[in-house]
């Protein structure tokens, strides 16, 4: 893979991790608004689960992307030296 593409993938992974962290910080602000919606008030536990799962998966996917592409980048640099 081209070195520039690897750097872009690493940046994309960082953005995914930041989005996941943002979800965790946003949950306490959004849940009270969701509780006011009658339809979701009865399933608030499921809503919590979905938000936390979304944040966790974003962080996990971003971290995997960062580590995999960082490994490619470091192995490419060691092979070129």
N, C-alpha and C positions, 0 to 999 in steps of 0.2 A: 504494500500500500504506500502511496506517496506520503512523504513526510508532512506536507501541508494538510492532507486529509486526516492524518493521525492527530495533528494539533486541533483541527476542527472538531474531531470526535471527542477529544479530551475536554474542550470547552463546552461541547454539548452535554457531556456527562456532568460537568460542574453545574451547568444550568439546571439539569434535572435534579441534582442533589439540593440546590438552593430552592427549587420549586417545592420539593418535598418538605424541606424545613419550613418554608412559608406556609404550607398547608397546616402544619402543626401549630404555628403561631396564630393562624387565622381561625382555627376551630372554635376557641372560646368566644370569639366575637360573632360568629355566624350561627352557632347553635341556638342562642336565645331567639334569634329571628325565625329560625326554622320551627322552634317550639310553638310560635304563634300561629303557624299554619295548621289547621285542624287535621288535615289528612296525615301529616307527618308526626303530629304530637304523640300518637299512640305507638309509633315505631321509632322512637327517638334512640333507643339502644342500637337498632340496626343502622340508623343514620350515623351515630358515633363510630360504629364499627367500619362503615364504608369510608368515612373521612380518614380515619386512622390507617386503614388498609391502603388507601390511595397515597397518603404521605409516605408510608413505609415502602411501598412498591416504587415510588419515584426515587427515593433515596437509594434503595437497593439497586435499581436499574442504572442509576447514574454512577454509583460506586463501581458496579461491574464494568461499565463502559470505561471509566477512568482507569481502573487497574489493568484491564485487558489492553487498552491502547497504550498505556504507559509501558507495559511489558514489551509490546511490539516496538515502541520507540527506543527503549534501552537496548533491546537485542539488536536492533538495526544499527545503533551507534557503536555497539561493541564489535559487530561484524565488519563495520567500515574502518575501524581503527587498525 
